[in-house]
């Protein structure tokens, strides 16, 4: 379902979502049709700052607007599935921040809607468009890495002080930042998952979701059976600087994430003397892959209202310059009439790994198979 003219996007949720306003405004093949935010004062402040006239506090008004081709959802996690489903049912393409949903059933419904309507869904997973991931993927695609032998990733973050639904959230319920890159590097689906919990969070946190674990560690078996991955997550009561890491080990080279955020990647090369094996490598930026007007957004804050900068952006070091790449992929896919990456099925696979991993942890590490609708 190609869209030859500029894609008209409704931005829904303007906390983290406000980061995308100037990117859509600057992209040559997109425009913002409407801003949607529950808080009227914040909505008007951002609308005025970016000279956007069309604003609403009512999501239903967005869905009924014939000028809107697609909605980009940046609302709280519990709203993602319901709003994505409503948008698809209203005939709108959907981009949605992570995760896709909080249940396997809702993931299945979104995939089914995309299949029945021909509309596109893209989960806006930042890590698979970060400069570090793009560097590793370039090594995979060029053959420099050799055969991928193993992948692992982590996402550790201190979520104390975050609002609403965050306290006590099971770590694997927000796992796409580490699951996504492990599956995206080899371009394989997860087939099975087994997970163990470790440690214990405070009792006042446990009572929210009934999840006691400070850390959850999962092993993922991929389709074909030749490759597996390990991912681990922590959100509370675990001492660690914010870290979204990916390590990939190949037959020729391996790339490891630094232990301290901001330091260079480490590249290991096989068949060298021990003194030559490790090499610190500054990761290049990949802004040249983007339209010139939005290249600057890979390396700087996205708008001037510093008091509105979202905590996920500041803690996450700018998400590796991924935001303009996400917008470019979504807009370009719609214009070309192809599926974005990740599409609905792939997004469901990455999301369901986390949902089922927590189920596995609560069952003592039970091996669980990913449902068929998430696999190609």
C-alpha positions as CSV (number, residue, x, y, z in Angstrom):
1,X,0.0,0.0,0.0
2,X,2.4,2.7,-1.3
3,X,2.0,6.4,-0.3
4,X,3.7,8.4,-3.1
5,X,3.1,11.8,-1.4
6,X,4.6,12.9,1.9
7,X,3.4,10.6,4.7
8,X,1.1,12.6,7.1
9,X,1.8,11.4,10.7
10,X,0.0,12.0,13.9
11,X,2.3,12.0,16.9
12,X,0.5,10.5,19.9
13,X,2.2,11.0,23.3
14,X,4.6,13.9,23.7
15,X,6.9,12.9,26.5
16,X,9.5,10.8,24.7
17,X,7.5,11.4,21.6
18,X,8.4,15.0,21.4
19,X,11.9,14.0,20.4
20,X,10.5,13.0,17.0
21,X,8.7,16.3,16.2
22,X,11.6,18.0,14.5
23,X,12.7,14.8,12.7
24,X,9.3,14.4,11.0
25,X,9.2,18.1,10.3
26,X,12.7,17.9,8.7
27,X,12.2,14.7,6.7
28,X,11.5,15.5,3.0
29,X,8.9,12.7,2.7
30,X,6.9,13.3,5.9
31,X,4.8,15.9,7.6
32,X,3.1,16.2,11.0
33,X,-0.7,16.2,10.5
34,X,-1.6,16.5,14.2
35,X,-0.1,16.4,17.7
36,X,-2.0,14.4,20.4
37,X,-1.3,14.7,24.1
38,X,-3.6,14.4,27.1
39,X,-2.0,17.4,28.9
40,X,-3.4,20.5,27.2
41,X,-0.8,22.8,28.5
42,X,2.1,20.6,27.3
43,X,0.3,20.1,24.0
44,X,0.0,23.8,23.4
45,X,3.6,24.5,24.6
46,X,5.0,22.1,22.0
47,X,2.5,23.1,19.3
48,X,3.5,26.7,19.7
49,X,7.3,25.9,19.9
50,X,7.1,24.0,16.6
51,X,4.4,26.0,14.9
52,X,2.0,23.1,14.6
53,X,-1.6,24.3,14.5
54,X,-3.5,21.0,14.5
55,X,-3.6,19.6,18.1
56,X,-5.9,17.5,20.1
57,X,-6.2,15.8,23.5
58,X,-8.6,13.1,22.0
59,X,-7.1,10.0,20.5
60,X,-10.4,9.2,18.8
61,X,-10.2,12.5,17.0
62,X,-6.9,11.4,15.5
63,X,-8.3,8.2,14.3
64,X,-11.3,10.0,12.6
65,X,-9.0,12.5,10.9
66,X,-8.9,11.7,7.1
67,X,-5.7,13.7,6.8
68,X,-3.8,11.2,8.9
69,X,-2.0,8.4,7.1
70,X,-0.1,7.0,10.1
71,X,0.1,7.3,13.9
72,X,3.3,7.2,15.8
73,X,2.4,6.0,19.4
74,X,4.7,7.1,22.3
75,X,2.2,6.6,25.1
76,X,2.7,4.5,28.3
77,X,3.3,0.8,27.8
78,X,-0.2,-0.3,29.0
79,X,-1.8,1.7,26.2
80,X,0.4,0.5,23.3
81,X,-1.7,-2.5,22.2
82,X,-5.1,-1.0,22.5
83,X,-4.1,2.2,20.6
84,X,-2.3,0.2,17.9
85,X,-5.3,-2.0,17.4
86,X,-7.7,1.0,17.3
87,X,-5.5,2.7,14.8
88,X,-5.2,-0.3,12.5
89,X,-9.0,-0.8,12.7
90,X,-9.4,2.9,11.7
91,X,-7.2,2.3,8.6
92,X,-4.0,4.0,9.8
93,X,-0.5,2.7,9.6
94,X,1.2,2.3,13.0
95,X,4.6,3.1,14.4
96,X,4.8,2.3,18.1
97,X,7.5,2.6,20.8
98,X,8.5,-0.6,22.6
99,X,7.1,-3.0,23.6
100,X,4.4,-3.9,21.1
101,X,2.1,-5.2,23.8
102,X,2.0,-6.8,27.3
103,X,0.3,-10.1,26.2
104,X,0.8,-12.7,23.6
105,X,-2.9,-12.4,22.6
106,X,-2.6,-8.7,21.8
107,X,0.5,-9.3,19.8
108,X,-1.4,-11.9,17.8
109,X,-4.3,-9.5,17.2
110,X,-2.0,-6.8,15.8
111,X,-0.3,-9.2,13.4
112,X,-3.7,-10.5,12.3
113,X,-5.0,-6.9,11.6
114,X,-1.9,-6.1,9.5
115,X,-2.4,-9.3,7.5
116,X,-6.1,-8.6,6.9
117,X,-5.9,-4.9,6.1
118,X,-2.5,-4.7,4.3
119,X,-1.5,-1.9,6.7
120,X,2.0,-1.6,8.2
121,X,3.1,-1.8,11.8
122,X,6.6,-1.0,13.0
123,X,7.8,-1.3,16.5
124,X,10.3,1.6,16.9
125,X,13.1,-0.4,18.5
126,X,15.9,2.0,19.0
127,X,18.8,-0.4,19.5
128,X,18.6,-2.0,16.0
129,X,19.1,1.4,14.5
130,X,21.8,2.6,16.9
131,X,25.2,3.3,15.4
132,X,26.8,0.5,17.4
133,X,24.3,-2.0,16.0
134,X,24.8,-0.6,12.5
135,X,28.5,-1.1,12.9
136,X,28.1,-4.7,13.9
137,X,25.6,-5.4,11.2
138,X,27.9,-3.9,8.6
139,X,30.6,-6.4,9.7
140,X,28.1,-9.3,9.5
141,X,26.9,-8.3,6.0
142,X,30.4,-7.7,4.6
143,X,31.7,-11.0,5.8
144,X,34.3,-9.4,8.1
145,X,32.8,-11.1,11.2
146,X,32.7,-14.5,9.5
147,X,30.1,-17.0,10.7
148,X,28.1,-15.8,13.7
149,X,28.7,-18.2,16.6
150,X,26.9,-16.5,19.5
151,X,25.2,-13.2,20.4
152,X,24.4,-11.8,23.8
153,X,22.9,-8.5,25.0
154,X,21.9,-6.7,28.2
155,X,19.7,-3.9,29.2
156,X,20.3,-2.7,32.8
157,X,18.6,0.4,34.1
158,X,17.7,1.9,37.5
159,X,13.9,2.6,37.2
160,X,13.4,3.9,40.8
161,X,11.5,7.1,40.6
162,X,9.8,6.3,37.3
163,X,6.0,6.9,37.3
164,X,2.8,4.9,37.2
165,X,3.3,1.3,35.9
166,X,7.1,1.0,36.2
167,X,7.6,0.1,39.9
168,X,8.1,-3.7,40.2
169,X,7.8,-4.3,36.4
170,X,9.2,-7.8,35.6
171,X,12.5,-7.2,33.8
172,X,11.7,-9.3,30.8
173,X,8.4,-7.5,30.1
174,X,10.6,-4.7,28.7
175,X,13.2,-6.8,26.9
176,X,13.1,-5.7,23.3
177,X,16.2,-3.5,23.7
178,X,18.3,-6.6,24.2
179,X,16.2,-9.3,22.4
180,X,15.9,-7.2,19.2
181,X,19.6,-6.9,18.4
182,X,20.3,-10.6,19.1
183,X,17.7,-11.6,16.5
184,X,18.3,-8.7,14.1
185,X,22.0,-9.4,13.6
186,X,21.5,-12.8,12.1
187,X,18.0,-11.9,10.8
188,X,16.5,-15.0,12.5
189,X,13.3,-15.5,14.6
190,X,13.3,-16.8,18.1
191,X,12.0,-20.3,18.3
192,X,12.3,-21.1,22.0
193,X,13.1,-19.3,25.3
194,X,14.1,-20.4,28.8
195,X,14.7,-17.9,31.6
196,X,15.8,-17.9,35.2
197,X,15.2,-15.2,37.8
198,X,17.9,-14.2,40.3
199,X,17.9,-12.1,43.5
200,X,15.0,-10.3,45.0
201,X,13.6,-6.8,44.9
202,X,11.9,-4.9,47.7
203,X,8.6,-6.2,49.0
204,X,6.8,-2.9,48.1
205,X,7.9,-3.4,44.5
206,X,7.0,-7.1,44.4
207,X,3.4,-6.4,45.3
208,X,2.7,-4.5,42.0
209,X,3.2,-7.5,39.6
210,X,4.0,-10.4,41.9
211,X,7.5,-10.6,40.3
212,X,10.3,-11.0,42.9
213,X,13.3,-11.1,40.6
214,X,16.0,-8.4,40.5
215,X,17.6,-9.9,37.4
216,X,16.2,-12.2,34.7
217,X,18.5,-14.1,32.3
218,X,17.1,-15.8,29.2
219,X,18.5,-18.1,26.6
220,X,16.9,-17.9,23.2
221,X,17.0,-20.7,20.6
222,X,16.7,-19.4,17.1
223,X,15.0,-21.0,14.0
224,X,17.3,-23.5,12.4
225,X,18.8,-24.6,15.7
226,X,22.3,-23.6,15.0
227,X,22.4,-20.3,16.9
228,X,21.4,-19.2,20.4
229,X,21.6,-16.0,22.3
230,X,21.7,-14.9,25.9
231,X,20.0,-11.7,27.3
232,X,19.8,-10.3,30.8
233,X,17.7,-7.5,32.3
234,X,17.5,-5.6,35.6
235,X,15.3,-2.7,36.6
236,X,15.5,-2.4,40.4
237,X,17.8,-3.0,43.3
238,X,20.8,-3.9,41.2
239,X,23.9,-1.6,41.1
240,X,24.7,-0.9,37.5
241,X,25.2,2.1,35.3
242,X,22.6,2.3,32.5
243,X,23.7,-0.1,29.8
244,X,22.2,-1.4,26.6
245,X,24.9,-3.7,25.3
246,X,25.4,-6.1,22.4
247,X,28.3,-8.6,22.0
248,X,28.6,-10.7,18.8
249,X,31.1,-13.4,18.3
250,X,32.1,-14.6,14.9
251,X,34.6,-17.0,13.4
252,X,36.8,-14.2,12.1
253,X,36.1,-11.3,14.5
254,X,34.1,-10.5,17.6
255,X,32.7,-7.1,18.8
256,X,32.1,-6.4,22.5
257,X,30.3,-3.5,24.1
258,X,32.4,-1.5,26.6
259,X,31.8,-2.1,30.3
260,X,31.4,1.7,30.8
261,X,29.0,3.8,28.7
262,X,30.8,6.1,26.2
263,X,34.0,4.1,25.9
264,X,35.0,2.5,22.5
265,X,33.8,-0.8,21.3
266,X,36.4,-3.7,21.5
267,X,37.0,-5.7,18.3
268,X,38.8,-9.1,18.6
269,X,40.4,-10.7,15.6
270,X,41.1,-14.4,15.3
271,X,44.4,-16.0,14.4
272,X,46.6,-13.1,15.7
273,X,49.2,-13.0,18.4
274,X,47.7,-12.5,21.8
275,X,49.0,-8.9,21.9
276,X,47.1,-8.0,18.7
277,X,43.8,-9.7,19.4
278,X,41.9,-6.8,21.1
279,X,41.5,-3.4,19.5
280,X,39.5,-0.5,20.8
281,X,37.4,1.0,17.9
282,X,35.5,4.2,17.8
283,X,32.1,3.5,16.3
284,X,31.4,5.6,13.2
285,X,28.1,7.5,12.8
286,X,25.9,6.5,10.0
287,X,24.2,9.8,9.3
288,X,25.1,9.6,5.6
289,X,22.4,7.0,5.2
290,X,19.8,9.6,6.0
291,X,18.3,12.6,4.1
292,X,20.6,15.6,4.7
293,X,17.9,17.6,6.5
294,X,17.7,15.0,9.4
295,X,21.3,13.9,9.7
296,X,22.1,16.2,12.6
297,X,19.7,14.4,14.8
298,X,22.0,11.4,15.2
299,X,24.4,13.4,17.3
300,X,22.5,16.1,19.2
301,X,19.5,16.8,21.3
302,X,16.4,16.9,19.2
303,X,14.7,20.1,20.4
304,X,15.5,23.2,22.4
305,X,13.1,22.9,25.2
306,X,15.6,21.3,27.6
307,X,13.1,21.0,30.4
308,X,11.1,18.6,28.3
309,X,13.9,16.2,27.4
310,X,12.7,12.8,28.3
311,X,14.5,10.7,31.0
312,X,14.8,7.7,28.6
313,X,16.8,9.9,26.2
314,X,19.2,11.3,28.8
315,X,19.8,8.0,30.6
316,X,20.1,6.2,27.3
317,X,22.8,8.4,25.9
318,X,20.6,9.5,23.0
319,X,19.7,6.0,22.0
320,X,22.7,5.7,19.7
321,X,21.5,8.2,17.2
322,X,18.7,5.9,16.2
323,X,15.7,8.2,16.1
324,X,16.1,9.7,12.6
325,X,16.9,6.2,11.3
326,X,13.6,4.9,12.7
327,X,11.6,7.7,11.2
328,X,13.4,7.3,7.8
329,X,12.7,3.5,7.7
330,X,9.0,3.9,8.6
331,X,8.4,6.7,6.2
332,X,10.4,5.1,3.3
333,X,8.7,1.8,3.8
334,X,5.2,3.4,3.5
335,X,6.2,5.4,0.5
336,X,7.7,2.3,-1.2
337,X,4.7,0.0,-0.3
338,X,7.0,-2.5,1.6
339,X,7.1,-3.8,5.1
340,X,9.2,-1.8,7.6
341,X,11.8,-3.4,9.7
342,X,10.8,-4.8,12.1
343,X,7.3,-5.5,10.8
344,X,4.4,-6.7,12.8
345,X,5.4,-10.3,12.9
346,X,9.0,-9.6,13.8
347,X,7.9,-7.1,16.4
348,X,5.6,-9.8,17.9
349,X,8.5,-12.3,18.0
350,X,10.8,-9.9,19.8
351,X,8.1,-8.8,22.3
352,X,6.8,-12.3,23.0
353,X,10.3,-13.5,23.8
354,X,10.2,-11.2,26.8
355,X,6.6,-12.0,27.9
356,X,7.3,-15.8,27.7
357,X,10.7,-15.4,29.3
358,X,9.1,-14.1,32.4
359,X,6.6,-16.9,32.4
360,X,9.5,-19.3,32.1
361,X,11.3,-17.6,35.1
362,X,8.2,-17.9,37.2
363,X,8.1,-21.6,36.3
364,X,11.7,-22.3,37.2
365,X,13.2,-22.0,33.8
366,X,10.7,-24.0,31.7
367,X,11.5,-24.1,28.0
368,X,8.7,-22.4,26.0
369,X,8.2,-22.4,22.3
370,X,7.4,-19.1,20.5
371,X,3.9,-19.1,18.9
372,X,3.7,-19.8,15.1
373,X,2.2,-16.3,14.3
374,X,5.5,-14.7,15.3
375,X,7.7,-16.8,13.0
376,X,8.3,-16.8,9.3
